[in-house]
Amino acid sequence: MSELIENQRRVLAALKGVKDPELDRDLVDLDMIRDIKVCGPSVELTVVLTTPACPLRGQIEKSVRDAILARLPGIETVTVKLDSRVRAGTPVNVPRALHDVKNVVAIASGKGGVGKSTVSTNLAIALGRCGAAVGLLDADIHGPNIPMMMGRPASTVEQVGERIVPVEQHGIRFFSMGFLLQEGQAVIWRGPMLHGAVQQFLREIVWGPLDYLIVDLPPGTGDVQLSLCQTVELAGAVVVSTPQDVALADVRKGIAMFRQTGVPVLGIVENMSTFICPSCHCETDIFLKGGVDRLSKELDLPVLGSIPLDREVCRAGDEGNPVVVSAPDSELGRRFLSIAQALAARIAVRAHAVTH
């Protein structure tokens, strides 16, 4: 036993100073090193990352291996296993149905038509494909498009007692107002009814344990946004915008609303940043270039990534087979994955700051 403890101590000492690049903290101090085993010239251990979507997992793995090989004489091979544990970034003052949901993230836009639902759908699925437990709530009561994009335009609503069971598709759980409407039916509701619908979704859907619940909001700064902010302490919000000045003017208002309600804005996603010609595959600017970058500097917010206007994204969404599912290794699929990883990293940094 004493030899086991001494070997573990030596490995931990060798790893002192190896940091999580996002948190800028020592892996040992963060208790991210687990299950150390030393057998002759071999070391095996597990690094518990802050998210399965960690964008720097390869860098962390290499740093751990290099440090042990350089600092422990006689060690010839190092096996690093990667695990993850998503930290809850919000207090427990949430509806009972969300007690097992670690992070609720709003996806918003200042105006309609910027591709917010497309971004929400692909980000949720990308996080799920990384290994996270993910839910997607379509809170756009008047224009619920998520069912079509997820390939489930209609579904029988299943209940457990008085609570609603979300639908499972593409590896995530999701629910939408669209499941409660007849085909072609319009929702003609005023503020109090919208507030009631949001409350019902947050209090009566059986989400189960989730690392992330992505909430696709309607455009603007209306009743649904306020109801969500007042009911749940959000881990943060992401704002989707096209580069045109009209859209960016509305983005400023949306960001101001979140900041006034105490919701951290995690970053901006630039959608339809360029147009990719289906014939020559060249990228062409549709709007004036650089608007989102200027806004990010002005408001001190990161740009999580940019998505070009591409026919494949539109086709995949219309067919209910989003591009991160239909073409995960394509340039578009990789871009959505990169944004999902950047988002997960931002959430992890904020969650760590809140709990420390």
C-alpha positions in Angstrom: 0.0 0.0 0.0 2.8 2.4 0.9 4.4 1.7 -2.6 1.1 2.5 -4.3 0.7 5.7 -2.4 4.3 6.7 -3.1 3.9 6.0 -6.9 0.7 8.1 -7.0 2.5 10.9 -5.1 5.4 10.9 -7.6 3.0 11.0 -10.6 1.1 13.9 -9.1 4.3 15.8 -8.3 5.4 15.3 -11.9 2.1 16.8 -13.1 2.3 19.9 -10.9 2.4 22.9 -13.2 0.5 21.2 -16.0 -2.6 23.5 -16.5 -6.0 23.3 -18.0 -5.5 25.9 -20.8 -9.1 27.2 -20.5 -9.2 27.5 -16.7 -5.5 28.4 -16.4 -5.3 26.3 -13.3 -3.1 23.3 -12.3 -4.7 19.9 -13.2 -3.6 18.5 -9.9 -5.1 21.4 -7.9 -8.4 21.0 -9.9 -8.5 17.3 -8.9 -8.7 16.3 -12.6 -6.1 13.5 -12.3 -7.7 10.2 -11.2 -7.0 6.4 -11.2 -3.2 6.5 -11.2 -1.5 3.1 -11.8 2.2 2.5 -12.0 3.5 -0.8 -13.2 7.2 -1.0 -13.8 8.0 1.4 -16.7 4.4 2.2 -17.4 2.0 4.8 -16.1 -1.8 4.8 -16.6 -4.1 7.5 -15.4 -7.4 9.3 -16.2 -7.8 13.0 -16.8 -11.4 14.2 -16.0 -12.1 17.1 -18.3 -14.6 19.8 -17.6 -16.7 18.8 -20.6 -16.8 16.0 -23.1 -16.7 18.7 -25.8 -13.4 20.1 -24.6 -11.7 21.6 -27.7 -8.2 21.2 -26.2 -8.4 17.6 -25.1 -5.5 16.6 -27.4 -3.3 19.4 -26.0 -4.1 18.4 -22.4 -3.4 14.7 -23.1 0.0 15.5 -24.7 1.0 17.9 -21.9 0.3 15.2 -19.3 2.2 12.5 -21.2 5.2 14.8 -21.9 5.4 15.9 -18.3 5.5 12.4 -16.9 8.0 11.1 -19.4 10.3 14.1 -18.8 10.1 14.2 -15.0 9.9 10.5 -14.0 13.1 8.6 -14.7 12.5 5.0 -15.8 9.0 5.6 -17.2 8.8 4.6 -20.8 5.1 4.5 -21.7 2.2 6.7 -20.5 -1.5 5.8 -21.1 -3.8 8.7 -20.7 -7.6 8.0 -20.6 -9.9 11.0 -20.9 -13.2 11.2 -19.0 -15.4 14.2 -18.3 -17.6 15.7 -15.7 -19.7 18.8 -16.6 -20.0 21.1 -13.6 -23.3 22.8 -12.9 -22.9 26.5 -13.5 -26.2 27.7 -12.0 -27.6 27.7 -8.5 -30.3 25.1 -7.5 -33.0 27.7 -7.5 -34.7 26.2 -10.5 -38.1 24.4 -11.1 -38.1 20.9 -9.8 -38.2 19.4 -13.3 -34.8 21.1 -14.0 -33.0 19.9 -10.8 -30.9 17.4 -12.8 -30.1 19.9 -15.6 -26.6 21.3 -15.1 -26.6 24.2 -17.5 -29.5 25.9 -19.3 -28.3 27.9 -22.3 -30.4 30.3 -24.4 -29.9 30.7 -28.1 -31.2 34.1 -29.1 -31.3 36.6 -32.0 -32.2 40.2 -32.3 -34.3 39.7 -35.4 -35.9 36.8 -37.3 -34.5 35.1 -40.3 -30.9 34.8 -39.2 -30.8 31.0 -38.8 -31.1 30.8 -35.0 -33.1 27.5 -35.0 -30.6 26.0 -37.5 -27.7 27.0 -35.1 -29.6 25.7 -32.0 -30.3 22.4 -33.6 -26.8 21.7 -34.9 -25.1 22.9 -31.7 -27.3 20.7 -29.5 -26.6 17.6 -31.7 -22.9 18.4 -31.9 -22.7 18.6 -28.1 -24.5 15.3 -27.9 -22.2 13.7 -30.4 -19.3 14.7 -28.2 -20.7 12.6 -25.4 -22.7 15.1 -23.4 -26.3 14.6 -22.3 -28.3 17.2 -24.1 -31.8 18.5 -24.3 -33.3 21.0 -26.8 -36.3 23.1 -26.0 -38.1 24.9 -28.9 -39.4 28.0 -27.1 -40.3 29.8 -30.2 -44.1 29.4 -29.5 -45.3 31.3 -32.6 -42.9 29.7 -35.1 -41.9 26.2 -33.8 -39.5 24.9 -36.5 -37.4 22.5 -34.5 -39.6 19.4 -35.1 -39.1 19.7 -38.9 -35.4 20.3 -38.5 -35.0 17.3 -36.2 -36.9 15.0 -38.5 -40.0 14.6 -36.3 -42.5 17.1 -37.7 -45.2 15.4 -35.7 -45.2 13.3 -32.5 -47.6 11.8 -30.0 -47.1 13.6 -26.7 -46.2 11.0 -24.1 -47.0 11.8 -20.4 -46.0 10.3 -17.1 -48.8 11.4 -14.8 -49.2 15.1 -15.5 -45.6 15.6 -16.8 -44.5 15.5 -20.4 -41.8 13.2 -21.8 -39.5 14.8 -24.4 -39.0 13.2 -27.8 -35.6 11.5 -28.6 -33.9 12.0 -31.9 -30.3 12.2 -33.2 -29.0 11.4 -29.7 -30.7 14.2 -27.8 -34.0 14.9 -26.1 -36.2 17.7 -27.4 -39.7 19.2 -27.2 -41.6 21.8 -29.1 -44.9 23.7 -29.1 -45.3 22.2 -32.5 -46.2 18.8 -31.0 -49.2 20.4 -29.3 -50.7 21.9 -32.5 -52.6 20.6 -35.5 -50.9 20.9 -38.9 -51.2 24.5 -40.1 -52.6 25.8 -36.8 -51.5 29.3 -35.7 -50.7 30.3 -32.2 -52.5 33.6 -31.6 -51.5 34.3 -28.0 -50.9 37.4 -25.9 -48.2 37.8 -23.2 -49.8 36.0 -20.3 -50.5 32.9 -22.4 -46.9 32.9 -23.7 -45.6 33.1 -20.1 -47.8 30.2 -19.2 -46.5 28.1 -22.0 -42.9 28.7 -21.0 -43.7 27.9 -17.4 -45.3 24.7 -18.4 -42.3 23.6 -20.5 -39.9 24.4 -17.7 -41.9 22.8 -14.9 -43.6 19.8 -16.6 -41.2 18.3 -19.1 -39.3 15.3 -17.7 -35.8 16.1 -19.0 -33.9 13.8 -16.7 -30.2 14.3 -16.1 -28.7 16.7 -18.7 -25.3 18.4 -19.0 -26.9 21.1 -21.3 -30.4 22.2 -22.1 -30.3 24.4 -25.2 -33.3 26.7 -25.4 -34.2 28.0 -28.9 -35.8 31.4 -28.3 -38.0 33.5 -30.6 -36.4 36.6 -32.1 -36.4 39.8 -30.2 -36.8 40.7 -26.5 -40.4 39.9 -25.7 -42.4 37.9 -23.2 -40.8 34.5 -23.8 -37.3 35.8 -23.2 -38.4 37.6 -20.0 -40.3 34.6 -18.7 -37.3 32.3 -19.2 -34.9 34.8 -17.5 -37.3 35.2 -14.6 -37.9 31.4 -14.2 -34.4 29.9 -14.6 -31.0 31.1 -13.7 -29.3 30.6 -17.1 -25.8 29.5 -17.5 -25.7 32.0 -20.3 -26.9 33.1 -23.7 -25.6 32.9 -27.2 -26.7 35.5 -29.8 -26.9 34.6 -33.5 -26.6 37.3 -36.1 -25.9 37.9 -39.8 -23.2 40.5 -40.6 -25.6 43.1 -41.9 -26.0 46.3 -39.9 -29.8 46.0 -39.5 -29.3 42.6 -37.7 -26.4 43.9 -35.6 -28.5 46.9 -34.4 -31.0 44.4 -33.0 -28.3 42.2 -31.5 -27.2 45.1 -29.4 -30.7 45.3 -27.9 -30.8 41.6 -27.2 -27.4 41.7 -25.5 -28.6 44.7 -23.4 -31.7 42.8 -22.3 -29.7 39.8 -21.1 -27.2 42.0 -19.3 -30.0 43.9 -17.6 -31.6 40.7 -16.4 -28.3 39.4 -15.1 -27.7 36.7 -17.8 -24.1 36.3 -19.0 -23.7 36.5 -22.7 -21.3 33.7 -23.7 -20.6 34.9 -27.3 -21.9 35.6 -30.8 -22.3 33.2 -33.7 -22.1 34.8 -37.1 -24.4 33.0 -39.5 -24.6 33.4 -43.3 -21.2 35.1 -43.0 -20.4 34.4 -46.7 -22.1 32.5 -49.6 -20.5 29.3 -50.9 -21.2 28.8 -54.6 -22.4 25.3 -55.3 -20.6 25.2 -58.6 -17.2 26.6 -58.0 -17.3 26.4 -54.1 -15.9 29.9 -53.8 -16.9 32.1 -50.8 -18.4 35.5 -51.5 -19.4 38.2 -49.1 -23.2 38.9 -49.1 -23.2 41.6 -46.4 -20.6 44.2 -45.5 -17.7 42.4 -43.9 -16.4 42.7 -40.4 -19.6 43.9 -38.6 -19.7 41.0 -36.1 -16.0 41.4 -35.3 -16.5 45.1 -34.7 -19.5 44.4 -32.5 -17.6 41.7 -30.5 -14.8 44.2 -29.7 -17.2 46.9 -28.9 -19.1 44.8 -26.4 -16.2 42.7 -25.3 -17.7 39.4 -26.4 -16.1 36.5 -28.3 -17.2 35.4 -31.7 -17.7 31.6 -31.1 -17.6 30.9 -34.9 -18.9 31.8 -38.3 -21.2 29.7 -40.6 -21.4 30.4 -44.3 -24.7 30.4 -46.2 -24.6 27.0 -47.9 -27.3 25.1 -49.7 -26.4 21.9 -47.9 -27.2 23.4 -44.4 -30.6 24.5 -45.7 -31.3 21.1 -47.4 -30.2 19.1 -44.4 -32.5 21.1 -42.1 -35.5 20.9 -44.3 -35.0 17.1 -44.5 -34.8 16.7 -40.8 -31.2 15.5 -41.0 -29.0 18.4 -39.8 -25.6 18.8 -41.3 -23.8 17.6 -38.1 -25.6 14.3 -38.7 -25.7 14.1 -42.4 -22.1 15.3 -43.1 -20.2 15.6 -39.8 -16.8 15.5 -41.4 -17.6 18.2 -43.9 -16.3 21.8 -43.5 -19.8 22.8 -42.3 -20.0 19.9 -39.9 -16.6 20.8 -38.4 -17.5 24.4 -38.1 -20.6 23.6 -36.0 -18.6 21.2 -33.9 -15.9 23.9 -33.3 -18.6 26.4 -32.2 -20.1 23.7 -29.9 -16.7 23.1 -28.3 -16.1 26.8 -27.9 -19.5 27.2 -26.2 -18.8 24.2 -23.9 -15.5 25.7 -22.9 -17.0 29.1 -22.1 -19.7 27.4 -20.0 -17.0 25.4 -18.1 -14.9 28.5 -17.4 -18.0 30.3 -16.0 -19.2 27.3 -14.0 -15.8 27.0 -12.4 -15.7 30.7 -11.5 -19.2 30.4 -10.0 -18.4 27.4 -7.8 -15.0 28.6 -6.7 
